[in-house]
Structures are given as C-alpha cells and as structure tokens.
Amino acid sequence: MQNQKCVFRNFALPMATFDHLKQFQRQYGQQHHIKLTNSQALAIVLAQHKVQNEVAA
C-alpha cells in the first residue's frame, strides 16, 4: 500500500465484523512478524477475497 493511491472514508462495521478483522490482523501479524494497521489488514482480506473469486469464476 505504500506506493498505491489511497481513498480515505469513514465507515462503520458491525462489532462482530470488526472483531473478525482484528483477529485476522493479529494472526497475520504474528505469522509474518509485522504490525498491520486496520487499513492494511482490510486491504489484505479484500485482496485475498478478490483472488478467491477470480479462481472460482
């Protein structure tokens, strides 16, 4: 995300969805020995989702 254009928006997530994002963020960070922001974690989740949808199509 460092060299990519970013769009800044405020939005709300249901608590269960936010908890899931945070769980992913912590697990990913531990596995890869890095610290992610919420935005970085969400970008990874969405990129993985996109790849899965492309493979399924």
N, C-alpha and C positions, 0 to 999 in steps of 0.2 A: 504493500500500500504506500510505500514511501515515495515512489515516483508516479503514482496514479492520481488523477484528478479525483477529488472527493466532493460529495454532496453532504451538506450538514442539515439535518432535520431533527426536530424533536418529535418523539412518538412514545406512546405508552404500550407496554407489554403486560399481559396478564401475569400475575405473580408466578404461576406455575411455569410459564414460558421463560420468564427471567431466571428463575431458579435452574431450569434446564440449561440455559445459556451459561450461567455461572459455573455449573457442574462441568460442562464441556470445556470452558475456559481453564478451569483448574486442572482437569485431566490432561488436556493438550499441553498446557504449560509444564506440567511435571514430566510428561513423556519426552518433550523436546527441550527441556531445560531453558525455557524462555518465559517471560512475563508478557501476557497479552492484555490489551485494553478490551473493553466490551466491544468496541467497533471492530477491532481486529478479529476477535472471536466470532462475531456475527458474520464478518466477511468470509471467514474460513468455512463456517457452516453453510452459507449460501453457495459458495463455490463448490463444495462437495455435493450439495443438493443438485446443482446445475449439471455436474458431471454424471451423477446417477441418472438423471432424467435423460440426458443425451445417450447414455449407454442403453437405457430401457427403450428408447424410441426406435 
